[in-house]
Amino acid sequence: MITLGIDTSGKTLSLALAKDRSILAEISLALGYKHSITFQPQVQALLSACDLTLDQVDLFALANGPGSFTGIRIGLAGVKAMAYATGARTMAISSLRALAWSAGPFPGLTAPLLDARGGRVYSSLFDQDQALIQEAPRPIPQLIQALIPYADSGQAILVTGDGIGVLEKEAEALGDLPFRFLKAPAHSRFIRASAIIDLALKDLADGQPTLDPFDLDASYVLASSAERAREPGDDR
C-alpha cells in the first residue's frame, strides 16, 4: 500500500511517501505560509522522486488541525481533490497528536503546543500516543492547571511546537511550577509527514476505518477570527 502523508496546518509544509510501513521519501519546507504555492508542486516532485504517480497512492493521510485555518483548508481541499480523482481513501490525524509523535520517543509526558495567538496555545498532553487532556486553545495559566494532575513533582514534561515561545513568555510571570518543562530540539518541533503516516497505519491496524474523501473534515478547535466577528455579542 502506498500512503501519502501531508501537513499544511502550520508554517512548515511536510510531505512523505511510504510503501507499507517503509518511508520512501520525505520533504519538509519551513518557508512560512506559502502552501498555496508550494503544496501541489512538491507533491508532484515527491512522487517523481519515488518513481510513482498520483494514481498509485492508495491512502492520503492528512493532519487536519488545529492550526492555521488557511493552511488546513489548503491541505483539505487538495487531498479531497486528489483522492476523489484517483479513487483513493483518506484518514485524518490530529495535528497535535502528530506533533507529539514527531518529537520522537520520550519516557514521560509530551505536551504539543501550537501558537493560537493572543497568548494562547492549542494544546494537549500525551503519554506515548494516549491523549490525557482534551485538545483546546488555552492561555498558559490554564494549561499549567490542566497539566498539574498528570505531572509528578519534579517531573519533566517534554514540550514541542511553535507554542514554546508563548509558554516561555507567559510562564515567567507564574513563578515556580510543580514540574519542569524540557524543550524538544528545534529540529523536531514541527509536524513530520512521516509521523502522520505512522499514526494513520497504527489507526488502521487498530481497526479505524478509512474515510471517503468527502467525509474528510477539518478540526479547527477554535472559530476563526472572521467567524467570531460574525457572532452577535461576541467581543473577543
PyMOL commands that set and color helices and strands:
alter all, ss='L'
color gray80, all
select helices_A, chain A and resi 35-49+54-56+69-86+95-102+140-150+164-174+186-188+193-205+213-215+225-230
alter helices_A, ss='H'
color red, helices_A
select strands_A, chain A and resi 2-7+13-19+22-29+59-63+89-93+109-117+120-127+130-139+156-160+180-183
alter strands_A, ss='S'
color yellow, strands_A
deselect
rebuild
show_as cartoon
